[in-house]
Amino acid sequence: MIITVIVFLLILSVLVLIHEAGHFFVAKKLGVKVEEFGFGFPPRIWGKKVGETIYSINLLPIGGFVKLYGEDDAGGGKISVPTEQTEKGDIKRAFFSRPIWQRATIVVAGVVMNFLLAVVIISYLFAVQGVATPGKEVQVVALAVHAPAAQAGIKVGEIVVSVNSIVMTSPQQLIDYTKAHLGKDMVVVIKNSKNQTRTIHVTPRLHYPSNEGAMGIAISATVVTKKYPWYQAPFVGLKESVIESWQILQGLGTTLTDVVVHREVPQGLAGPVGIAQLTGQFIQIGPNAVLSLVSLLSLNLAILNILPIPALDGGRFFFILIEAVTRKKVNAQVEGYAHAVGMIVLLVLIALITLHDVIRLITGQPLLPK
């Protein structure tokens, strides 16, 4: 339990710090003054000023933050510094005074860093561990007692090579072919784990239990672990990251529909408690499984942050886009209120999801659908 909590906090901190590092380095590169880079959230425990930036360690060890000069806490892009306290040239280095493209780049840098982290991890896993992909062989995974397949001598784990001299390359092909030959004798070539083949005769039933099938076997495609050389892995990792990001976006749409339209909380929806529980399960599988979880969470964080929700990076980026289109700055007070309201809504949602996680944990409900 303690190890799970430590690993969970470490994962969360890494994800948020990587995100904030994106804002930090891009802001520094563009000449925006960074007032503080903090690990954890205030109150501050320790801090040291290096140059113009305070590097701090804070009490709540979850994530981190970057405080830019000229960007208020709500993200409204306003600043109020007495003239006598303002160093010469500082206003030009304030976030709110920078060109639109620079502010937009700084805002989305965190999202980009989370996405790149996922690409790096997935690429590493593809190169070192490999990825499980469906093979082109049909394997028997279960047998019904007294069914035609069992009576013919087929065993669990064997491969259905061909039927009536037609090579079987997918479970669906075998299912379709069997349905087209109900009550007819079929010549089936079977291969065992030692690559030894034999020929048997099977007659699929015209009438059979709905949970068994005509031959009485459960089948699946074989699983092949495919590794990629180091120079190919980044491209495959990038492609996989884009595919997973799209799936996450679709999942968010489905979740929103379930909550708003059907008023149901999806079983797979999880907050901090649920993610911590999931972390424990991945720890039991192994280090590579934990890395896979980190990549998935990093993509989730990237997608959530780019959505045009006030208080998130996407919300700030949205206001910058409005300014770019209208050529007029959005009222700082209006934007500040929008971000403040957005933050309240997000905190309430997190609290509700966390409550749902706790109830699910107490009642013993599974985190993921079976």
C-alpha positions in Angstrom: 0.0 0.0 0.0 2.8 2.4 1.0 4.7 1.6 -2.2 1.6 2.2 -4.3 1.1 5.6 -2.7 4.7 6.6 -3.2 4.8 5.4 -6.8 1.5 7.2 -7.5 2.7 10.5 -6.0 6.0 10.1 -8.0 4.1 9.5 -11.2 1.8 12.4 -10.7 4.7 14.7 -9.8 6.7 13.7 -12.8 3.7 14.3 -15.1 2.9 17.7 -13.8 6.6 18.8 -13.5 7.2 17.8 -17.1 4.1 19.8 -18.0 5.3 22.9 -16.1 8.8 22.5 -17.4 7.4 23.0 -20.9 6.0 26.4 -19.8 9.2 27.2 -17.9 11.8 26.5 -20.6 9.8 28.1 -23.4 9.1 31.2 -21.3 12.8 31.5 -20.5 13.7 31.0 -24.2 11.4 33.8 -25.2 12.6 36.2 -22.6 9.6 36.1 -20.3 10.5 36.6 -16.6 9.8 33.5 -14.6 9.3 34.4 -10.9 9.1 30.9 -9.5 9.3 27.3 -10.4 7.8 25.2 -7.6 7.8 21.5 -6.8 4.5 20.7 -5.0 1.9 23.3 -4.1 2.1 26.0 -1.4 2.7 26.7 1.4 6.4 26.9 0.7 8.8 24.8 2.8 12.0 25.9 1.2 13.1 28.2 -1.6 16.3 29.5 -3.2 16.5 32.3 -5.7 18.9 31.7 -8.6 19.1 34.7 -10.8 15.6 36.1 -11.1 13.8 32.8 -10.4 12.9 31.2 -7.1 13.1 27.4 -7.1 10.9 26.1 -4.3 9.8 23.0 -2.5 6.2 23.2 -1.2 4.2 21.4 1.4 1.8 19.4 -0.9 4.0 17.0 -2.9 1.7 16.7 -5.9 2.9 18.2 -9.1 4.3 21.7 -9.4 3.8 25.2 -10.9 5.4 28.0 -12.8 4.7 31.6 -11.9 5.3 34.0 -14.8 5.7 37.7 -14.3 2.6 39.4 -15.7 0.2 36.5 -15.3 -2.1 36.6 -12.2 -3.1 33.5 -10.3 -6.3 33.1 -12.2 -4.5 33.4 -15.5 -6.3 36.7 -16.5 -3.1 38.2 -17.9 -3.1 41.3 -15.7 -0.4 42.7 -13.5 -0.3 45.5 -10.8 3.2 46.5 -9.8 3.9 49.9 -8.3 5.9 52.0 -10.6 8.6 52.6 -8.1 9.1 48.8 -7.6 9.2 48.1 -11.3 12.7 47.5 -12.7 13.4 49.1 -16.0 12.5 46.8 -18.8 10.5 44.4 -16.7 7.1 45.3 -18.2 8.4 44.3 -21.6 9.3 40.9 -20.1 5.8 40.5 -18.6 3.7 37.6 -20.0 0.7 39.9 -20.8 2.9 42.3 -22.9 4.4 39.6 -25.2 3.1 39.0 -28.8 0.2 36.7 -29.3 2.3 33.9 -30.9 4.7 33.9 -27.9 1.9 33.7 -25.3 0.2 31.0 -27.3 3.5 29.0 -27.6 4.1 29.3 -23.8 0.6 28.2 -23.0 0.6 25.0 -25.2 4.2 24.1 -24.3 3.0 22.1 -21.3 0.6 20.0 -23.4 3.4 19.4 -26.0 5.8 18.2 -23.3 3.2 15.7 -22.0 2.6 14.4 -25.5 6.3 14.1 -26.1 6.8 12.2 -22.9 4.2 9.7 -24.0 5.9 9.3 -27.4 9.3 8.7 -25.7 7.9 6.1 -23.3 5.9 4.3 -26.0 8.9 4.3 -28.4 11.1 2.8 -25.6 8.6 0.1 -24.9 8.3 -0.7 -28.6 12.1 -1.0 -29.0 12.8 -2.8 -25.7 9.7 -4.8 -24.8 7.9 -4.9 -28.1 4.2 -4.6 -28.7 1.7 -7.4 -28.8 -0.1 -7.5 -32.1 -2.7 -10.0 -33.5 -1.0 -12.7 -35.5 -2.3 -14.5 -38.7 -3.1 -17.8 -37.0 -6.2 -19.0 -35.3 -5.8 -20.6 -31.9 -8.2 -22.7 -29.9 -8.6 -21.2 -26.4 -11.5 -23.3 -25.1 -13.5 -26.4 -25.9 -17.0 -27.5 -25.1 -17.3 -31.0 -23.8 -18.9 -33.5 -26.2 -18.9 -30.9 -29.0 -17.7 -31.9 -32.5 -14.3 -30.3 -32.1 -13.6 -32.1 -28.8 -14.8 -35.4 -30.2 -12.5 -35.0 -33.2 -9.5 -34.6 -30.9 -8.8 -30.9 -31.1 -7.0 -29.6 -28.0 -6.8 -26.2 -26.3 -3.8 -24.2 -27.5 -3.6 -25.9 -30.9 -3.7 -23.9 -34.2 -6.3 -24.3 -36.9 -4.1 -24.2 -40.0 -6.7 -24.8 -42.7 -10.2 -26.1 -43.4 -10.9 -27.9 -46.7 -7.4 -26.7 -48.0 -8.3 -23.1 -47.3 -5.7 -21.4 -45.0 -7.4 -19.8 -41.9 -5.8 -16.4 -41.1 -8.4 -14.9 -38.7 -11.0 -16.1 -36.2 -13.8 -14.4 -38.2 -12.8 -16.2 -41.4 -13.1 -19.5 -39.6 -16.4 -18.5 -38.1 -17.9 -17.5 -41.4 -16.6 -20.6 -43.2 -18.0 -22.9 -40.5 -21.4 -21.2 -40.7 -21.5 -21.8 -44.4 -20.8 -25.5 -44.0 -23.1 -26.5 -41.1 -23.8 -30.3 -41.2 -21.1 -30.9 -43.7 -17.9 -32.8 -43.2 -14.8 -30.5 -43.1 -11.2 -31.6 -43.4 -9.3 -29.6 -40.8 -5.5 -29.4 -40.5 -4.4 -28.8 -36.9 -0.9 -27.8 -35.6 0.3 -28.3 -32.0 2.9 -26.5 -29.9 5.7 -28.6 -31.4 4.7 -27.5 -34.9 3.5 -31.0 -35.7 0.4 -31.1 -38.0 -2.3 -33.6 -38.3 -5.5 -33.9 -40.4 -8.9 -34.5 -38.8 -12.6 -34.5 -39.8 -15.1 -32.2 -38.1 -18.8 -31.8 -38.9 -20.2 -28.6 -37.5 -23.7 -28.9 -35.9 -26.8 -27.6 -37.5 -28.3 -27.0 -34.1 -26.2 -26.1 -31.1 -26.3 -24.2 -27.8 -26.0 -20.4 -28.3 -23.0 -20.2 -26.0 -21.0 -22.9 -27.7 -21.0 -22.5 -31.5 -21.3 -25.0 -34.3 -17.9 -26.8 -33.6 -17.9 -26.1 -29.8 -14.7 -24.1 -29.7 -13.6 -20.7 -28.6 -10.9 -19.2 -30.8 -8.8 -16.1 -31.0 -6.0 -14.7 -33.1 -2.5 -15.7 -31.9 -0.5 -12.9 -30.3 2.8 -11.9 -31.8 5.3 -9.6 -29.9 6.8 -7.3 -32.4 9.9 -5.2 -31.6 11.1 -2.3 -33.6 14.7 -1.1 -34.1 15.7 2.1 -32.3 15.5 4.1 -35.5 11.9 3.0 -36.3 10.5 3.0 -32.8 10.1 6.9 -32.5 8.0 6.9 -35.7 5.9 4.0 -34.5 5.6 5.6 -31.0 4.5 8.9 -32.5 1.8 7.1 -34.6 0.6 5.1 -31.6 0.5 8.3 -29.4 -1.7 10.0 -32.0 -4.0 7.0 -32.2 -4.3 6.7 -28.4 -4.9 10.5 -28.1 -7.8 10.2 -30.5 -9.2 7.3 -28.6 -9.0 9.3 -25.3 -10.8 12.2 -27.0 -13.5 9.8 -28.2 -13.7 8.4 -24.7 -14.2 11.8 -23.2 -17.0 12.5 -25.6 -18.7 9.2 -24.6 -18.2 10.0 -20.9 -19.8 13.4 -21.3 -22.7 11.9 -23.1 -23.2 9.3 -20.4 -23.1 11.9 -17.6 -25.2 14.6 -19.2 -27.7 12.6 -21.3 -28.0 9.3 -19.6 -27.0 10.6 -16.1 -24.8 7.6 -15.5 -21.2 7.6 -14.3 -19.1 5.4 -16.6 -17.4 2.5 -14.8 -14.0 3.3 -16.2 -14.1 6.9 -15.0 -11.5 7.4 -12.3 -10.1 10.2 -10.2 -7.0 10.4 -8.0 -8.1 7.5 -5.8 -9.0 5.3 -8.8 -5.7 6.1 -10.5 -3.8 5.2 -7.3 -5.7 1.9 -7.2 -4.9 1.3 -10.9 -1.2 2.1 -10.1 -1.1 -0.7 -7.6 -2.4 -3.2 -10.2 0.3 -2.1 -12.7 3.0 -2.3 -10.1 2.2 -6.0 -9.6 2.6 -6.6 -13.3 6.1 -5.0 -13.6 8.1 -1.8 -14.4 7.2 -1.8 -18.1 3.5 -1.9 -17.2 4.0 1.1 -14.9 5.7 3.0 -17.8 2.8 2.1 -20.0 0.5 3.6 -17.4 2.6 6.8 -17.2 2.4 7.2 -21.0 -1.4 6.8 -20.9 -1.8 9.3 -18.0 0.5 11.7 -19.8 -1.6 11.6 -22.9 -4.8 12.0 -20.8 -3.2 15.1 -19.1 -2.3 16.5 -22.5 -5.8 16.0 -24.0 -7.6 17.4 -20.9 -5.4 20.5 -20.7 -5.8 21.4 -24.4 -9.6 21.4 -24.1 -11.0 25.0 -24.2 -12.0 24.9 -20.5 -11.3 28.0 -18.4 -8.5 27.6 -15.8 -6.8 25.0 -18.1 -4.2 25.7 -20.8 -6.8 25.2 -23.4 -9.0 27.9 -21.8 -6.1 30.3 -21.8 -5.2 29.4 -25.4 -8.9 30.0 -26.3 -8.8 33.6 -25.0 -5.6 34.2 -26.9 -7.2 33.0 -30.1 -10.1 35.4 -29.5 -7.6 38.2 -29.2 -5.9 37.0 -32.4 -9.2 37.1 -34.3 -10.6 40.3 -32.9 -7.3 42.1 -32.6 -8.4 43.2 -29.2 -7.4 42.0 -25.8 -10.1 40.2 -23.8 -10.9 42.2 -20.6 -8.5 40.9 -18.0 -11.2 41.0 -15.3 -13.6 39.0 -17.4 -11.0 36.4 -18.2 -9.9 36.2 -14.6 -13.5 35.5 -13.5 -13.9 32.9 -16.2 -10.8 31.1 -15.0 -11.8 31.3 -11.4 -15.2 29.8 -12.1 -13.6 27.2 -14.3 -11.3 26.2 -11.4 -14.2 25.9 -9.0 -16.1 23.7 -11.4 -13.1 21.5 -11.9 -12.5 21.2 -8.2 -16.1 20.2 -7.7 -15.9 17.6 -10.4 -12.7 16.2 -9.0 -14.3 16.0 -5.5 -17.4 14.2 -7.0 -15.2 11.7 -8.9 -13.1 11.1 -5.9 -16.2 10.4 -3.8 -17.3 8.0 -6.5 -13.9 6.3 -6.3 -14.1 5.9 -2.5 -17.6 4.5 -2.7 -16.5 2.0 -5.4 -13.5 1.1 -3.3 -15.5 0.5 -0.2 -18.2 -1.5 -1.9 -15.6 -3.6 -3.8 -16.8 -2.6 -7.3 -14.2 -3.2 -10.1 -12.4 -0.1 -11.5 -12.7 -1.3 -15.1 -15.5 -3.2 -16.7 -14.9 -7.0 -17.1 
